[in-house]
């Protein structure tokens, strides 16, 4: 009888083990290929157990989960869709890092069909890095469900220049390489620091910290005989770079290089050991790094964050974000209107105007809102505009005396053009509604945060007075949409998330 019971128990144990899904834990995750469209596949969570040692997502606990993994495509973007099977209320979470030490990134509960999760157009992940997906029935339990991972966005442009720098959104180690020195001579006698005036094989990145501390990094060439150099600018740099880097290594050493706690020098030349002192960073600060392969071998490197600070995928927020800067003619005067989405230490605006000679003259000042995350609206009347066309710009000044200029707009004394950008913010597809007299030529430009025009359209209006132009912007960020009909130019900001 005892032998019979033992056999029954053994059979039950084997049955339970057999029923447990193979992807019950992160390190045995089911690998999924990222497609260019959604192809939902049926998966099972029956027999799944709770995963220990991985932080629970904030959008709704964790349960008896199964795991998937995929490689981030060249665009750095992806969408994860789910659909119900016998599970009709699921939860989804995304993690980065090695399977033994995962870091939570995003999660979702009910954004998909019914009560199923959806993570749509996720941005900022390192192309070629591995992302882990955790799925479970809300409250735990058995059942099956459908899932797909896809991306139909074109690859991001090469990050060989400061203005095309790629944002880093995870501290996970990643591997990258550069095919050239870019289209812009970014290094000058003013900003090069310890580096030579010319770039070799250049890779540019920027990242924003959400936790303070001592920031370290390790750059390891894939070819140990390669000589890699680097420079770091910040906090909160702009392109083109106007100041020397705060950390710089031009060592002749091959192999690993970087920033660590054991070094005391901030910059080093050819005789250096390849290592410079750590950086004390604060939450909200953004830094730019140039990684330069002096050997020009075509071989890549690994980038490894080290230290307690962590980075965020939030957009780099400038001291002031102009959501809109526009104006119109009202008889003998021109009326300027502008709206800020955010302000940091904004003391005041100086309004300047110019005629056809292009010489700007100060015509008034408007007090700023200091620091604000709310929309603020401003208005200013120019009672002495120029006879035909008047050009305007805003000079924004911080409490510490530093200042920046807005884009330039122009107002004609006769024709006033109006346009809107919807939706704003947008997931990528925007519609520009504008009024044009039939037969009027017009130009639409979309300009990114670094001043690079990423889209241009020239056309002539047809018979309709109200025109609709649809534009797809695949990379998240803050953009200027500029509309010019040859008489007047207007600019609006749009946020792509």
C-alpha positions in Angstrom: 0.0 0.0 0.0 2.9 2.4 0.9 4.5 1.7 -2.5 1.2 2.4 -4.3 0.8 5.8 -2.4 4.4 6.7 -3.2 3.8 6.0 -6.9 0.6 8.1 -6.9 2.4 11.0 -5.2 5.3 10.7 -7.6 2.8 10.8 -10.5 1.1 13.9 -9.1 4.4 15.7 -8.7 5.4 14.8 -12.3 2.1 16.0 -13.6 2.4 19.4 -11.8 6.0 19.8 -13.0 5.0 19.0 -16.5 2.1 21.5 -16.4 4.4 24.3 -15.3 5.1 26.6 -18.3 8.7 26.7 -19.5 8.6 30.5 -19.4 7.7 30.7 -15.7 10.8 32.7 -14.8 12.6 35.6 -16.5 15.8 33.6 -17.4 13.6 31.0 -19.2 11.6 33.7 -21.0 10.1 32.8 -24.4 11.9 34.8 -27.1 9.6 36.7 -29.5 10.6 38.2 -32.8 9.5 41.8 -33.3 7.4 42.1 -36.4 6.3 45.0 -38.6 2.7 44.3 -37.8 0.7 42.6 -35.0 0.4 38.8 -35.3 -1.4 37.7 -32.2 -0.2 34.3 -30.9 -2.0 32.2 -28.2 0.0 31.6 -25.0 -0.8 29.8 -21.7 -0.3 30.9 -18.2 -1.7 27.7 -16.7 0.5 26.3 -14.0 2.5 29.5 -13.7 4.0 30.5 -10.2 4.8 33.8 -8.6 8.2 35.2 -9.6 10.3 36.2 -6.6 13.1 38.8 -6.5 11.6 41.0 -9.2 9.9 44.3 -8.2 6.1 44.3 -8.6 4.8 46.8 -11.2 3.0 49.9 -9.7 -0.1 49.5 -12.0 -1.5 46.5 -10.2 0.6 44.1 -8.1 1.9 40.8 -9.6 0.5 37.3 -9.9 1.2 33.9 -11.3 3.2 35.2 -14.3 4.8 34.1 -17.5 7.7 35.8 -19.2 8.7 36.8 -22.7 11.8 38.6 -24.1 12.6 40.4 -27.3 15.3 42.5 -28.9 14.6 46.2 -29.3 14.4 47.1 -33.1 16.6 49.8 -34.7 14.0 52.5 -34.2 14.2 52.1 -30.4 10.4 51.8 -30.4 7.9 48.9 -30.0 4.2 48.1 -29.3 3.0 45.2 -27.1 -0.6 44.2 -27.8 -2.7 41.5 -26.0 -6.1 40.0 -26.5 -8.3 37.8 -24.4 -8.4 34.1 -24.4 -9.8 32.4 -21.4 -8.0 35.2 -19.5 -10.1 38.4 -20.0 -8.4 40.7 -17.5 -4.6 40.7 -17.7 -1.7 42.8 -16.6 1.5 43.6 -18.5 4.9 44.9 -17.3 8.2 45.6 -19.1 11.7 45.3 -17.5 15.2 45.9 -18.7 18.6 44.6 -17.6 19.9 41.1 -17.2 17.4 38.4 -16.3 18.9 38.0 -12.9 18.7 41.7 -12.0 15.7 43.2 -13.8 14.8 46.9 -13.5 11.1 47.9 -13.9 10.4 50.2 -16.8 6.6 50.4 -17.7 3.3 48.6 -17.1 -0.3 48.7 -18.1 -3.6 47.3 -16.9 -6.6 48.1 -19.1 -5.5 50.2 -22.1 -6.2 47.3 -24.6 -9.4 45.7 -25.7 -11.8 45.0 -22.9 -9.7 44.7 -19.7 -6.6 43.6 -21.5 -3.3 45.5 -21.4 -1.6 47.5 -24.2 1.8 49.3 -24.3 1.7 51.4 -27.5 4.6 53.1 -29.3 7.1 52.8 -26.4 10.1 55.1 -27.0 13.7 55.5 -26.1 15.0 52.0 -25.6 18.4 51.0 -26.8 18.3 49.3 -30.2 19.7 45.8 -29.9 19.1 45.6 -26.1 16.9 42.9 -24.5 13.6 43.7 -22.9 11.6 41.4 -20.7 7.8 41.2 -20.6 5.8 40.0 -17.6 2.2 38.9 -18.1 -0.3 37.6 -15.6 -4.0 37.4 -15.0 -5.2 40.1 -12.7 -5.4 38.6 -9.2 -3.5 35.5 -10.5 -4.9 32.3 -11.9 -4.7 30.0 -14.9 -5.8 30.5 -18.5 -4.6 31.5 -21.9 -4.2 34.8 -23.8 -2.9 36.3 -27.0 0.1 38.5 -27.4 2.2 40.2 -30.1 5.2 42.6 -30.2 5.7 44.8 -33.3 7.0 48.1 -34.7 6.5 49.7 -38.0 8.5 52.9 -37.4 11.6 53.6 -39.6 15.0 53.4 -37.8 16.2 56.5 -36.0 18.8 58.6 -37.8 22.5 57.9 -37.1 23.6 59.5 -33.8 26.9 60.7 -35.3 26.3 64.4 -34.4 25.3 66.4 -31.4 22.0 67.4 -33.0 21.1 63.7 -33.7 22.1 62.5 -30.2 20.1 59.5 -29.0 18.4 59.6 -25.7 19.2 56.8 -23.2 16.3 55.5 -21.2 17.7 52.6 -19.3 20.8 51.9 -17.1 21.1 48.4 -18.7 24.4 47.7 -20.4 24.1 47.9 -24.2 26.4 47.4 -27.2 26.7 50.0 -30.0 29.0 51.2 -32.7 29.4 54.1 -35.1 30.0 54.2 -38.8 31.5 57.6 -39.1 32.1 61.1 -37.8 28.7 62.6 -38.8 27.7 65.6 -41.0 28.6 68.4 -38.5 32.0 69.4 -37.2 30.8 69.4 -33.6 34.3 69.9 -32.0 35.8 73.4 -32.0 38.6 75.2 -30.2 35.9 76.4 -27.7 34.2 73.1 -26.8 36.7 70.3 -27.6 38.4 70.1 -24.2 41.0 67.4 -24.4 39.8 65.9 -27.7 41.4 66.6 -31.1 39.5 69.1 -33.3 38.1 66.3 -35.5 35.8 63.4 -34.7 36.7 59.8 -35.8 33.9 57.3 -35.4 31.5 59.3 -33.2 28.5 58.2 -31.2 26.4 60.9 -29.3 24.0 60.2 -26.4 22.2 62.3 -23.8 20.4 61.2 -20.6 18.5 62.8 -17.8 18.8 61.7 -14.2 15.9 61.1 -11.9 17.9 60.2 -8.8 21.1 62.0 -7.6 24.5 60.5 -6.6 27.9 59.8 -8.0 27.7 58.9 -11.7 30.2 56.4 -13.1 30.4 54.7 -16.5 32.5 52.1 -18.2 33.2 52.0 -22.0 34.6 48.7 -23.1 35.7 48.2 -26.8 34.6 45.0 -28.4 38.1 44.8 -29.9 40.5 45.1 -26.9 43.1 46.7 -29.1 40.9 49.7 -29.9 41.6 53.2 -28.5 38.3 54.8 -27.4 38.1 58.4 -26.1 35.1 60.3 -24.7 33.9 63.7 -23.4 30.9 64.6 -21.2 29.1 68.0 -21.3 26.5 69.3 -18.8 24.5 69.8 -16.9 21.8 70.8 -19.4 23.9 71.4 -22.5 22.6 72.6 -25.9 23.7 71.9 -29.5 25.9 73.4 -30.8 28.1 73.0 -27.7 29.5 76.3 -26.5 31.6 75.2 -23.5 34.3 72.6 -22.8 33.3 69.2 -21.4 33.3 68.7 -17.7 35.0 65.3 -18.1 37.3 64.3 -20.9 39.7 61.5 -21.7 42.1 61.5 -24.7 44.3 58.7 -23.3 46.4 56.6 -25.7 45.5 53.5 -23.7 43.5 50.7 -25.4 40.8 48.7 -23.7 38.2 49.9 -21.2 37.9 53.6 -20.3 35.4 55.7 -18.4 34.5 57.6 -15.2 35.1 56.1 -11.7 35.4 56.8 -8.0 39.1 56.0 -7.9 40.2 58.8 -10.2 40.9 62.4 -9.2 41.6 64.1 -12.6 38.7 65.8 -14.6 40.5 65.7 -17.9 43.5 63.8 -19.4 45.6 63.8 -22.5 47.6 61.1 -24.3 49.6 60.0 -21.1 46.4 59.4 -19.1 45.2 56.1 -17.8 41.8 56.3 -19.5 39.9 57.1 -16.3 38.6 60.4 -14.9 36.7 61.4 -11.7 33.0 60.6 -11.1 30.3 63.3 -11.6 28.0 64.4 -8.7 24.6 64.6 -10.5 21.2 65.8 -9.3 17.7 64.8 -10.3 16.5 66.6 -13.4 20.0 67.3 -14.9 20.7 66.2 -18.4 24.2 65.3 -19.8 25.6 64.8 -23.3 28.4 62.3 -24.1 30.5 61.8 -27.2 32.1 58.4 -27.6 34.9 58.5 -30.1 36.7 55.5 -31.6 40.1 56.9 -32.4 41.2 53.6 -33.9 38.4 53.9 -36.5 38.2 50.1 -36.6 34.5 49.8 -37.3 34.2 47.7 -34.1 31.8 48.8 -31.4 31.7 49.1 -27.6 29.6 48.3 -24.6 28.2 51.2 -22.5 27.7 50.3 -18.8 26.2 52.7 -16.2 27.7 52.3 -12.8 26.7 54.0 -9.5 23.5 54.8 -7.6 22.0 57.5 -9.9 19.3 56.4 -12.3 18.0 57.9 -15.5 14.5 58.7 -16.8 12.8 58.6 -20.2 11.2 61.9 -19.6 11.9 64.6 -22.3 14.7 67.0 -21.7 12.9 70.1 -20.4 14.5 73.4 -21.3 14.3 76.3 -18.8 11.2 77.4 -20.7 9.0 75.5 -23.1 7.2 77.8 -25.5 4.0 75.9 -26.5 3.0 78.7 -28.9 4.4 82.1 -30.1 2.1 83.9 -32.6 0.6 87.3 -33.4 -1.8 89.2 -35.6 -2.3 92.6 -37.1 -5.1 94.7 -35.6 -5.3 97.9 -37.5 -2.5 100.2 -36.5 -1.0 97.8 -34.0 0.4 94.2 -33.9 -0.7 91.9 -31.0 1.7 89.2 -29.9 0.6 86.1 -27.9 2.7 83.3 -26.5 2.1 80.4 -24.2 4.5 78.5 -22.0 4.0 74.9 -21.1 6.8 74.9 -18.4 9.0 77.5 -16.8 12.1 77.1 -14.6 13.5 80.3 -12.9 12.0 82.5 -15.6 12.5 86.1 -14.6 11.1 88.0 -17.6 10.7 88.2 -21.4 12.1 91.0 -23.5 10.1 91.6 -26.7 12.2 92.7 -29.7 11.1 93.7 -33.2 12.9 94.4 -36.5 12.1 95.6 -40.0 13.5 94.3 -43.3 17.0 95.4 -42.3 17.0 92.6 -39.7 18.2 94.8 -36.8 16.2 93.8 -33.6 15.3 96.6 -31.2 13.9 96.1 -27.6 10.3 97.4 -27.4 9.1 96.1 -24.0 9.4 93.6 -21.2 6.9 91.1 -19.6 7.4 89.5 -16.2 7.8 85.7 -16.2 6.1 83.2 -14.0 9.3 82.0 -12.2 9.0 78.2 -12.0 5.8 76.6 -13.2 4.5 73.4 -14.8 1.2 74.9 -15.7 0.2 76.7 -19.0 0.9 80.4 -18.8 -0.5 82.9 -21.4 1.2 86.2 -22.3 0.2 89.1 -24.5 2.0 92.2 -25.7 0.9 95.0 -28.1 3.4 96.7 -30.5 1.9 100.1 -31.2 4.7 101.1 -33.6 5.1 98.2 -36.1 7.0 98.7 -39.3 5.1 99.7 -42.4 4.8 96.4 -44.3 6.3 93.4 -42.4 7.5 93.3 -38.8 9.7 90.5 -37.4 9.5 89.6 -33.7 11.5 87.4 -31.2 11.4 86.9 -27.5 14.5 87.0 -25.2 13.9 85.0 -22.1 16.0 85.8 -19.0 16.5 83.6 -16.0 17.0 84.9 -12.4 20.7 84.2 -12.7 20.9 86.5 -15.8 21.3 83.8 -18.5 19.1 84.3 -21.5 17.9 82.5 -24.6 16.0 83.6 -27.7 12.8 82.2 -29.3 12.2 81.5 -32.9 11.4 84.5 -35.1 7.9 85.2 -36.4 6.7 87.9 -38.8 3.5 89.8 -39.1 2.2 91.6 -42.1 -0.1 94.5 -41.7 -2.7 93.1 -44.0 -3.1 89.3 -44.2 -3.3 87.3 -41.0 -2.9 83.6 -41.2 -4.2 81.2 -38.5 -3.4 77.5 -38.0 -3.8 74.8 -35.4 -1.9 71.6 -34.7 -4.0 68.7 -33.3 -3.8 66.7 -31.3 -1.2 68.2 -29.0 0.4 66.3 -27.3 0.4 63.6 -29.9 1.5 60.0 -30.2 3.0 60.9 -33.6 0.4 61.7 -36.1 -0.5 65.4 -36.2 -3.0 67.3 -38.4 -2.2 71.0 -39.3 -5.4 73.0 -40.0 -4.8 76.3 -41.7 -6.6 78.9 -43.8 -5.1 80.0 -47.2 -6.5 82.0 -50.1 -6.8 79.6 -53.1 -3.7 79.7 -55.2 -1.4 80.7 -52.3 2.0 78.9 -52.0 2.9 77.8 -48.5 5.6 75.9 -46.7 5.3 73.7 -43.6 8.5 72.8 -41.6 8.8 70.6 -38.5 12.0 71.4 -36.5 13.3 69.3 -33.6 14.6 70.6 -30.2 18.1 70.9 -31.6 17.1 73.2 -34.5 17.2 70.5 -37.2 14.4 70.5 -39.8 13.0 66.9 -39.9 10.1 67.6 -42.3 9.4 70.1 -45.1 6.4 70.4 -47.4 5.8 73.0 -50.1 2.5 73.2 -51.8 -0.1 75.6 -53.3 -3.5 75.9 -51.8 -6.4 74.6 -53.9 -10.0 75.7 -54.0 -10.7 75.0 -50.3 -10.1 77.8 -47.8 -9.4 75.4 -44.9 -6.5 73.0 -45.5 -5.6 69.9 -43.6 -2.0 68.5 -43.7 -1.2 65.2 -42.0 2.3 64.6 -40.8 3.8 61.5 -39.0 6.6 62.2 -36.5 8.1 58.9 -35.3 10.5 60.1 -32.6 9.2 61.6 -29.3 10.3 65.1 -28.3 9.3 68.7 -28.5 9.0 70.1 -32.0 8.3 73.5 -33.7 5.8 73.5 -36.5 6.4 76.5 -38.7 3.9 77.7 -41.4 5.0 80.3 -43.9 2.8 81.6 -46.8 5.4 84.1 -48.1 3.8 86.9 -46.3 3.8 85.8 -42.7 5.5 83.0 -40.7 3.9 81.5 -37.6 5.2 78.9 -35.2 3.6 76.5 -32.7 5.1 73.8 -30.4 3.9 70.2 -30.4 4.8 67.5 -28.0 5.3 64.0 -29.4 5.1 61.3 -26.6 
